[in-house]
Structure formats: C-alpha cells, structure tokens
Amino acid sequence: MRLQQVYLATDVDFAWGLSDDPNEATIFPRMEVFVLTQPSGRRDISLSFQKWLIDPISGTENYATIWRAEATGSTRERKLADIEFRLGFFLDEYLEVNAEACNAKPRR
C-alpha cells in the first residue's frame, strides 16, 4: 500500500526507538477516513491527513488536520474510485514536498 511506503500507515500512533533516545516517542502523521451514515442510508466519506503539532506559546500539543477531502460518487464503486484518486493525488503532492524525509526513514 502506498501509505505504508511513505510511512503514513502504521498500526499505532506512537512508536518507540526511532530516535537516538530510547525514552523518546515518535508520533507519526496519520491518514484517517471517516464514514458518516445518514438516516437515508447514504454514506458521507471524508479523508483527512493529520500531523502532531506543538504550540510553543501555550504548550498545547495534539493532532491537527492539514489536508481534508470529501469522497463523492453515487455508488459504492464510484466512491471507492474517488477515494483512490484523492489519496493518489494527495500522496503525489505529499511526496513532492517531503521526498527527502520520506526516503530517509529507516525500513522496519
């Protein structure tokens, strides 16, 4: 899967031991897919890419959505095709600006 190839798909949000400090956690960016089923049975699907951000002034830290898209389509197949298209577009753009960081990650 392309998300795994660029380290955007993990089993957990936190992973230990990726830095030089064994006590320091690395918090991965994540891609989330939300499905909201309407009373009519229609499903609204949204995709979001989130990164862990820290506000140095307040000290607040949490995931923040930095990219979001809505899947469209009137049938299940069309929605799945739209999700694949939107994720592909996002990954192409993401890799263009983050190629060096994505290629430097250690292979697990």
VEXFIFI-381477 format. One line per 5 residues: their letters; for each residue z, x, y of N, C-alpha, C, O. Coordinates in nm, 4 decimals. Layout:
a> Z/X/Y/Z/X/Y/Z/X/Y/Z/X/Y  ...
END
This chain:
mrlqq> 0.0000/0.0836/-0.1180/0.0000/0.0000/0.0000/0.0000/0.0888/0.1254/0.0702/0.1898/0.1306  -0.0771/0.0513/0.2232/-0.0902/0.1331/0.3445/0.0415/0.1486/0.4190/0.0661/0.2536/0.4784  0.1273/0.0462/0.4173/0.2557/0.0576/0.4859/0.3400/0.1686/0.4251/0.4073/0.2416/0.4980  0.3378/0.1827/0.2943/0.4135/0.2885/0.2288/0.3553/0.4253/0.2609/0.4304/0.5220/0.2735  0.2259/0.4359/0.2740/0.1624/0.5638/0.3026/0.2026/0.6201/0.4383/0.2020/0.7417/0.4575
vylat> 0.2375/0.5333/0.5321/0.2787/0.5802/0.6658/0.4277/0.5572/0.6881/0.4751/0.5572/0.8017  0.5013/0.5377/0.5783/0.6474/0.5264/0.5822/0.6972/0.4073/0.6618/0.8015/0.4160/0.7266  0.6251/0.2965/0.6585/0.6697/0.1746/0.7243/0.7171/0.0713/0.6233/0.7572/-0.0385/0.6621  0.7134/0.1035/0.4963/0.7643/0.0142/0.3921/0.8680/0.0916/0.3123/0.8361/0.1923/0.2491  0.9908/0.0448/0.3152/1.0977/0.1085/0.2402/1.1807/0.0011/0.1724/1.1733/-0.1164/0.2085
dvdfa> 1.2584/0.0413/0.0756/1.3470/-0.0531/0.0074/1.4694/-0.0868/0.0907/1.5286/-0.1935/0.0747  1.5069/0.0032/0.1787/1.6252/-0.0162/0.2618/1.5952/0.0285/0.4033/1.5005/0.1035/0.4271  1.6770/-0.0182/0.4979/1.6577/0.0213/0.6374/1.7157/0.1590/0.6660/1.6707/0.2271/0.7581  1.8148/0.2007/0.5885/1.8807/0.3280/0.6117/1.8538/0.4214/0.4944/1.8569/0.3783/0.3791  1.8277/0.5469/0.5220/1.8089/0.6453/0.4162/1.8861/0.7708/0.4533/1.8813/0.8162/0.5676
wglsd> 1.9553/0.8248/0.3587/2.0377/0.9433/0.3833/1.9635/1.0678/0.3418/1.8828/1.0658/0.2489  1.9917/1.1774/0.4121/1.9444/1.3073/0.3692/1.8058/1.3450/0.4165/1.7503/1.4427/0.3661  1.7470/1.2735/0.5102/1.6151/1.3112/0.5602/1.6240/1.4071/0.6781/1.5230/1.4651/0.7180  1.7424/1.4246/0.7340/1.7598/1.5219/0.8409/1.8328/1.6425/0.7839/1.8656/1.6444/0.6652  1.8584/1.7420/0.8659/1.9315/1.8609/0.8214/2.0793/1.8313/0.7991/2.1469/1.9051/0.7274
dpnea> 2.1298/1.7247/0.8594/2.2710/1.6880/0.8478/2.2872/1.5842/0.7375/2.2362/1.4730/0.7512  2.3578/1.6173/0.6270/2.3713/1.5213/0.5179/2.4533/1.3983/0.5545/2.4516/1.2999/0.4805  2.5247/1.4010/0.6659/2.6044/1.2862/0.7088/2.5296/1.1958/0.8060/2.5828/1.0935/0.8491  2.4074/1.2326/0.8405/2.3314/1.1571/0.9405/2.2321/1.0638/0.8723/2.1563/1.1057/0.7848  2.2330/0.9393/0.9125/2.1389/0.8418/0.8570/2.0103/0.8431/0.9376/2.0112/0.8666/1.0585
tifpr> 1.9006/0.8177/0.8697/1.7721/0.7977/0.9354/1.7417/0.6487/0.9281/1.7445/0.5905/0.8197  1.7133/0.5878/1.0394/1.6841/0.4451/1.0432/1.5334/0.4290/1.0570/1.4742/0.4700/1.1569  1.4723/0.3691/0.9560/1.3281/0.3565/0.9514/1.2781/0.2420/1.0380/1.3457/0.1402/1.0525  1.1585/0.2590/1.0961/1.0903/0.1423/1.1531/1.0617/0.0453/1.0403/1.0596/0.0841/0.9235  1.0397/-0.0807/1.0746/1.0122/-0.1789/0.9696/0.9113/-0.2820/1.0164/0.9011/-0.3141/1.1348
mevfv> 0.8369/-0.3328/0.9185/0.7428/-0.4412/0.9416/0.8040/-0.5646/0.8765/0.8412/-0.5610/0.7592  0.8145/-0.6727/0.9515/0.8703/-0.7956/0.8960/0.7671/-0.9072/0.9047/0.6886/-0.9152/0.9992  0.7697/-0.9920/0.8044/0.6835/-1.1097/0.8000/0.7751/-1.2321/0.7931/0.8575/-1.2440/0.7024  0.7597/-1.3220/0.8891/0.8398/-1.4433/0.8937/0.7510/-1.5627/0.8627/0.6407/-1.5751/0.9160  0.8002/-1.6502/0.7762/0.7273/-1.7721/0.7415/0.8160/-1.8907/0.7763/0.9273/-1.9027/0.7252
ltqps> 0.7668/-1.9779/0.8629/0.8379/-2.0996/0.9015/0.7586/-2.2187/0.8491/0.6448/-2.2414/0.8901  0.8189/-2.2935/0.7592/0.7527/-2.4110/0.7033/0.7887/-2.5332/0.7872/0.9061/-2.5676/0.8013  0.6871/-2.5980/0.8425/0.7041/-2.7168/0.9247/0.7301/-2.8390/0.8356/0.6955/-2.8362/0.7174  0.7899/-2.9458/0.8892/0.8096/-3.0679/0.8092/0.6788/-3.1229/0.7502/0.6800/-3.1880/0.6458  0.5684/-3.0966/0.8167/0.4380/-3.1432/0.7675/0.3896/-3.0612/0.6475/0.2934/-3.0992/0.5807
grrdi> 0.4566/-2.9488/0.6204/0.4141/-2.8603/0.5125/0.3351/-2.7403/0.5617/0.3132/-2.6447/0.4872  0.2922/-2.7453/0.6880/0.2182/-2.6325/0.7461/0.3119/-2.5121/0.7587/0.4289/-2.5268/0.7939  0.2595/-2.3943/0.7300/0.3388/-2.2728/0.7407/0.2892/-2.1889/0.8574/0.1714/-2.1544/0.8657  0.3814/-2.1567/0.9473/0.3516/-2.0651/1.0569/0.3989/-1.9268/1.0144/0.5130/-1.9102/0.9713  0.3113/-1.8278/1.0266/0.3423/-1.6927/0.9813/0.3314/-1.5971/1.0996/0.2311/-1.5946/1.1709
slsfq> 0.4373/-1.5186/1.1184/0.4333/-1.4179/1.2240/0.4680/-1.2818/1.1648/0.5468/-1.2709/1.0708  0.4077/-1.1793/1.2219/0.4287/-1.0415/1.1797/0.4915/-0.9673/1.2968/0.4532/-0.9887/1.4118  0.5875/-0.8805/1.2680/0.6435/-0.8006/1.3761/0.6764/-0.6609/1.3270/0.7212/-0.6417/1.2139  0.6533/-0.5637/1.4144/0.6896/-0.4251/1.3874/0.8104/-0.3949/1.4728/0.8095/-0.4182/1.5937  0.9149/-0.3428/1.4098/1.0403/-0.3190/1.4797/1.0835/-0.1735/1.4642/1.0673/-0.1128/1.3583
kwlid> 1.1381/-0.1197/1.5714/1.1919/0.0161/1.5703/1.3372/0.0108/1.6155/1.3767/-0.0760/1.6933  1.4155/0.1052/1.5653/1.5548/0.1168/1.6057/1.5587/0.1858/1.7411/1.5112/0.2985/1.7551  1.6149/0.1188/1.8404/1.6210/0.1741/1.9754/1.7656/0.1813/2.0225/1.8495/0.0993/1.9852  1.7923/0.2811/2.1047/1.9253/0.3004/2.1617/1.9129/0.2984/2.3131/1.8320/0.3709/2.3709  1.9940/0.2145/2.3767/2.0006/0.2110/2.5225/2.1078/0.3105/2.5653/2.2264/0.2875/2.5418
pisgt> 2.0671/0.4212/2.6280/2.1650/0.5241/2.6616/2.2668/0.4808/2.7672/2.3750/0.5389/2.7754  2.2346/0.3812/2.8469/2.3270/0.3369/2.9513/2.4395/0.2531/2.8924/2.5566/0.2776/2.9212  2.4050/0.1548/2.8106/2.5072/0.0665/2.7540/2.5591/0.1149/2.6184/2.6656/0.0729/2.5731  2.4828/0.2035/2.5544/2.5205/0.2484/2.4215/2.4825/0.1490/2.3130/2.5126/0.1705/2.1956  2.4171/0.0411/2.3513/2.3749/-0.0603/2.2553/2.2597/-0.0064/2.1718/2.1698/0.0599/2.2236
enyat> 2.2632/-0.0353/2.0422/2.1525/0.0034/1.9553/2.1251/-0.1069/1.8553/2.2162/-0.1714/1.8034  1.9960/-0.1267/1.8297/1.9544/-0.2311/1.7377/1.8036/-0.2223/1.7201/1.7359/-0.1467/1.7898  1.7518/-0.3010/1.6254/1.6075/-0.3102/1.6117/1.5492/-0.3888/1.7283/1.6083/-0.4863/1.7746  1.4328/-0.3452/1.7750/1.3599/-0.4164/1.8796/1.2160/-0.4334/1.8331/1.1565/-0.3414/1.7771  1.1611/-0.5510/1.8565/1.0224/-0.5781/1.8207/0.9325/-0.5164/1.9259/0.9444/-0.5459/2.0448
iwrae> 0.8410/-0.4292/1.8803/0.7499/-0.3648/1.9751/0.6044/-0.4073/1.9529/0.5161/-0.3686/2.0295  0.5793/-0.4868/1.8484/0.4466/-0.5436/1.8233/0.4661/-0.6726/1.7455/0.5496/-0.6799/1.6554  0.3890/-0.7739/1.7806/0.4010/-0.9028/1.7131/0.2647/-0.9711/1.7107/0.1865/-0.9603/1.8051  0.2379/-1.0411/1.6014/0.1124/-1.1164/1.5892/0.1387/-1.2423/1.5079/0.2288/-1.2463/1.4242  0.0594/-1.3436/1.5339/0.0670/-1.4695/1.4593/-0.0547/-1.4783/1.3684/-0.1677/-1.4567/1.4121
atgst> -0.0308/-1.5101/1.2413/-0.1415/-1.5286/1.1474/-0.2002/-1.6673/1.1676/-0.1274/-1.7650/1.1849  -0.3320/-1.6746/1.1651/-0.3995/-1.8027/1.1824/-0.4793/-1.8341/1.0570/-0.4965/-1.7488/0.9699  -0.5262/-1.9536/1.0490/-0.6073/-1.9956/0.9350/-0.5583/-2.1291/0.8841/-0.4391/-2.1594/0.8880  -0.6516/-2.2077/0.8368/-0.6171/-2.3427/0.7921/-0.5854/-2.3495/0.6428/-0.5293/-2.4483/0.5955  -0.6212/-2.2450/0.5689/-0.5921/-2.2436/0.4254/-0.5113/-2.1194/0.3925/-0.5039/-2.0257/0.4720
rerkl> -0.4511/-2.1196/0.2753/-0.3721/-2.0054/0.2311/-0.4577/-1.8785/0.2295/-0.4132/-1.7734/0.2755  -0.5779/-1.8877/0.1776/-0.6663/-1.7719/0.1670/-0.7024/-1.7171/0.3044/-0.7059/-1.5957/0.3245  -0.7290/-1.8066/0.3985/-0.7648/-1.7610/0.5339/-0.6449/-1.6962/0.6030/-0.6605/-1.5974/0.6747  -0.5251/-1.7516/0.5815/-0.4063/-1.6901/0.6405/-0.3818/-1.5523/0.5812/-0.3503/-1.4584/0.6543  -0.3959/-1.5386/0.4493/-0.3775/-1.4081/0.3861/-0.4804/-1.3073/0.4367/-0.4473/-1.1912/0.4606
adief> -0.6049/-1.3517/0.4530/-0.7092/-1.2638/0.5062/-0.6762/-1.2234/0.6495/-0.6999/-1.1090/0.6883  -0.6220/-1.3159/0.7286/-0.5868/-1.2853/0.8666/-0.4689/-1.1872/0.8714/-0.4670/-1.0969/0.9550  -0.3716/-1.2045/0.7828/-0.2594/-1.1106/0.7765/-0.3106/-0.9710/0.7432/-0.2714/-0.8734/0.8071  -0.3981/-0.9614/0.6431/-0.4545/-0.8318/0.6054/-0.5298/-0.7684/0.7221/-0.5167/-0.6486/0.7469  -0.6090/-0.8491/0.7942/-0.6840/-0.7983/0.9085/-0.5894/-0.7481/1.0182/-0.6071/-0.6378/1.0701
rlgff> -0.4897/-0.8288/1.0532/-0.3982/-0.7920/1.1614/-0.3159/-0.6681/1.1258/-0.2954/-0.5812/1.2105  -0.2686/-0.6596/1.0011/-0.1944/-0.5402/0.9594/-0.2841/-0.4165/0.9615/-0.2413/-0.3088/1.0030  -0.4073/-0.4322/0.9170/-0.5017/-0.3206/0.9213/-0.5265/-0.2728/1.0630/-0.5279/-0.1526/1.0893  -0.5460/-0.3673/1.1544/-0.5668/-0.3324/1.2954/-0.4441/-0.2612/1.3510/-0.4561/-0.1586/1.4179  -0.3252/-0.3164/1.3231/-0.2022/-0.2539/1.3705/-0.1895/-0.1111/1.3171/-0.1598/-0.0189/1.3930
ldeyl> -0.2117/-0.0928/1.1871/-0.1957/0.0404/1.1285/-0.2956/0.1404/1.1839/-0.2611/0.2567/1.2048  -0.4189/0.0974/1.2082/-0.5173/0.1870/1.2691/-0.4690/0.2342/1.4057/-0.4766/0.3529/1.4372  -0.4194/0.1410/1.4867/-0.3682/0.1755/1.6195/-0.2432/0.2622/1.6098/-0.2287/0.3601/1.6830  -0.1526/0.2253/1.5186/-0.0278/0.2994/1.4999/-0.0567/0.4439/1.4602/0.0016/0.5371/1.5155  -0.1471/0.4616/1.3640/-0.1793/0.5960/1.3174/-0.2494/0.6791/1.4235/-0.2346/0.8013/1.4273
evnae> -0.3255/0.6131/1.5092/-0.3949/0.6864/1.6150/-0.2961/0.7548/1.7086/-0.3195/0.8680/1.7511  -0.1869/0.6881/1.7409/-0.0904/0.7463/1.8352/0.0264/0.8171/1.7663/0.1027/0.8880/1.8321  0.0415/0.7989/1.6347/0.1531/0.8592/1.5624/0.1083/0.9456/1.4453/0.1866/0.9696/1.3534  -0.0147/0.9923/1.4468/-0.0699/1.0659/1.3324/0.0126/1.1891/1.2981/0.0413/1.2135/1.1809  0.0501/1.2650/1.3962/0.1253/1.3881/1.3697/0.2594/1.3576/1.3034/0.2975/1.4235/1.2067
acnak> 0.3305/1.2582/1.3549/0.4604/1.2229/1.2977/0.4452/1.1659/1.1572/0.5268/1.1960/1.0701  0.3435/1.0851/1.1333/0.3231/1.0257/1.0007/0.2851/1.1314/0.8977/0.3277/1.1234/0.7825  0.2062/1.2294/0.9374/0.1651/1.3345/0.8447/0.2757/1.4351/0.8173/0.2712/1.5048/0.7159  0.3754/1.4445/0.9057/0.4825/1.5419/0.8906/0.5977/1.4932/0.8051/0.6865/1.5717/0.7719  0.5990/1.3662/0.7686/0.7097/1.3110/0.6900/0.7130/1.3747/0.5517/0.6077/1.3998/0.4930
prr> 0.8326/1.4013/0.4987/0.8404/1.4561/0.3626/0.8018/1.3493/0.2602/0.8343/1.2318/0.2773  0.7343/1.3894/0.1567/0.6960/1.2966/0.0494/0.8167/1.2705/-0.0383/0.8877/1.3628/-0.0782  0.8392/1.1415/-0.0680/0.9513/1.1057/-0.1543/0.9019/1.0667/-0.2893/0.9816/1.0329/-0.3768
END
